[in-house]
Amino acid sequence: MQLRLSPSMRSITISSTSTNNNGFVESMKIKVAPPRRFSYRAVFSTVLVLAFMLPFLFIVTAIVTLEGFNKCSSLGCIGRRFGPFLGRDDSGRLVKDFHKILHHIDTEEIPSGLQLPESFSQLLSEMKSTHYDAKTFAFILKAMMEKLEKELKGAKFAELMNKHFAASSIPKGIHCFSLRLTDEYSSNAHARKQLPSPELLPLLSDNSYHHFVLSTDNILAASVVVSSTVHSSSNPEKIIFHIITDKKTYAGMHSWFALNPIYPAIVEVKGVHQFDWLTRENVPVLEAIESHNGIRDYYHGNHVAGTNLSETTPRMFASKLQARSPTYISILNHLRIYLPELFPSLDKVIFLDDDVVIQRDLSPLWEIELEGKVNAAVETCRGEDQWVMSKRFRNYFNFSHPLIAGNLNPDECAWAYGMNIFDLRA
């Protein structure tokens, strides 16, 4: 038997030395699988890719390590760090994760020792030097927002307080104006002359005239109201003004209208001390308001003390300031309740506030039939101005009291006090 290998090593031939019956030599050929060869092109490509990736991975690993790679406790965190380098955009996921962190710390208290930066640039500088984690950064952001909100709220309250003081205080010029008129009343006989003149006194109870009532201690404001009403009227000769003021302002008010008559209208000036009916016995509520120390402190005391600013909105605070104006305990502010007793001979009057300027003729108001109603006024619950035109009974009355809740409707529309028509016979 002979064994023969091919030169290419791909086949082996085995033959025997004996012959068969036909005279041929028996042989057997076996093929061997070709050997696996390496491609030099594939090897070159592999080496080239590794030469490019290994330095890149080394640099990324170094950067992540310097930035605190040990703070990544999950594969997702590691993937987010490598994502930008691999061309992967995870900004949406980052926003969701940050929202989760903010939602989590919203229920937690801010650490007491947390130092807050004073500005945005300082925050950026500290972020570069301190390397905040996400939770610490969220706490700083929350603390800065709360601090800014508190400062903004405090500034708004201070603005409201300043407006309140400016509106309720008396400018020096007007104060001196009243004092000079008072001095004029004591030294000038013309300033003390009777208002109106004796021959006009019967007209004060004549219901064919248009009777206006003005209750104020502001001389300049009273002059504006009377002058604008007379100059806007088509029948100024039918106008009679009944001006009621307090005792300290009476001399100055009388002097002004005595020295500056507004013809052809008739002006009567009276002090509350000149009404026989207006006594403390007939008006016990006013006596209680003026004498009770707690009520006086409420109106004249510190409006900020005792007020929880963190639970009060600027709008609520402004309403409280308006309600605490000292004018609300003045007897002049409550006289409209007692008009039938103060003017028993009159059937109808128009009551004006001292902060209005009349620009149109008010004569048609006397033709309005009230049909048994006591008061006619402009409603303040319908209109575009949500601040002014949103007043209903619930804004003024305490409906937790059973007597008020049983007789008044909290959704009933309130009305403006600037101009009211009163039927004194209703």
BELHU-V663840 format. One line per field, one symbol per residue. burial: + if it has 16 or more other C-alpha atoms within 10 Angstrom, else -. Layout:
# BELHU-V663840
burial->???
This chain:
# BELHU-V663840
burial->-------------------------------------------------------------------------------+++------------------++--------------------+------------+++++++++--------+--++--++--+-------------++-++-++-----++--++-------+----+++++++++++-+++-+++++++++-++-+++++++++--+++++++++++--+--++++++++-----+-------+--+---------+---+----------+--++--+--++++-++++--++--++-++--+++++++++-+++--+++------------+--+++-------++++++----+----------+--++++--++++++--
